[in-house]
């Protein structure tokens, strides 16, 4: 199979790359593990998409402040300067997304029509949204548009296994689909595979967020960086506080709820955030997440008090989720931090180019420099959109008519398939290790323990992967590689933003940022 541009992943970044490449006249093939829109993290995005209003310098300052001063100024300028135009072009004009508007209007003729929200870390209201389920209202029409567009083919339920390389140039990828491995030769390849939620036991990501793009790129020799910056969202529903609830994957309680006045209270009913930060509940995510974690450790429980807002009226989707779990809204929503977003990843420039020729990356798997050590709320969809478009345009320019058949080694599949429980057991070990030692606060000794355990686990998985081909075994390999990269980067970098390195007594070791390039995926 051949294509001018191969896009791996079907979230907002992958869709944006595919659209942009097709607009440039490229033949585009999208390969995705997803079978439904909700398989992509973009579909789960609640809060919305931040857009520059009348004060772009204020937006840029908020991004830098949230990043603990580590965001790349040029990347921030790219995001802020292009946000309005790309949202209007793709989301409004092309897809017709009907963001919530003042008075219920949906014509979208100007910024004043929109019901702009404010979230933590933002100094003003600038977030476009559709209730608290914005991602679904963006991604689903995006996929429908691409499915009907000439020049774009989408292959779902397909797993990219490895990148095809020739002397430092990426020529496509091997893909597992319908039980068969097939090479896809491409003039340019765009990785848009999302994050690493499955590396942790508790995550707000959908299942299947196994760090595929990061691991494939690292194994092919691409530079990855800032992997220590794993963001934890402070207000994910905590089912463990409710004896009637199962321990299912937590759902996100959007930051927009705090933006409208909800307060965080510990088990004693005390509102603790005003004592932690001058912006209280609207402090940057890393600050709030650590404060919630410590309050839970101290008192046993934290709830989000929504009594001062008309929660059911303002957030009907979230209210329905709470009702499904039997949450007593009068008593507050029990919350706990949960792995949410990878701020590091495959290092890219302002066009999504990686260190390998003809390989691009966009979205959560890419490290653009925008987020630095901590991401500002409601900038993930925007980053995926801006860099997806830029990567798609440049990939089309680079890849049109350039797909070449190259020699490659097909993976061995000679041994019997493993039982279904094999991967589940290994993922359980992985999640317990990452939650226990590479979580919201880390110690040097704990990171050393994590690296040793992760190396052993990766060695076991590699031994099985050498003679077996399946989605689960490759996802497990990728998750192990990504986890090792996080643990090693965390051990080598001082504290900054969402990477909090502490002494055993809980004191922080350093406030200086670590921007180094992560080492080999083989540790």
Secondary structure, 3 states (H helix, E strand, C coil): CEEEEEEECCCHHHHHHHHHHHHCCCCEEEECCCCCHHHCHHHHCCCCEECCCCCHHHHHHHHHHHCCCCCCHHHHHHHHHHHHHHHHHHHHHHCCCCCCEHHHCCCCCCHHHECCECCCCCCCCCEECCCCCHHHHHHHHHHHHHHCCCCEEEECCEEEEEEEEECCEEEEEEEEECCEEEEEEEEEEEECCCCCHHHCCCECCCCCCCCHHHHHHHHHCCCEECCCCEEEEEEEECHHHCCCCCCCCCCECCHHHHHCCCEEEECCCCECHHHCCCCHHHCCHHHHHHHHHHHHHHHCCEEEECCCCCHHHHCHHHHHHHHHCCCCHHHCEEEEEEEEEECCEEECCCCCECCCECEEECHHHEECCCCCCCCCCCCHHHHHHHHHHHHHHHHHHHHCCCCCCCCCCCCCCCCCCCCHHHHHHHHHHHHHHHHHHCCCCECHHHHHHHHHHHHHHHHHHHHHHCCCCCHHHHHHHHHHHHHHHHHHHHHHCCCECCECEECCCCCECCCCCCCCECCCCCC
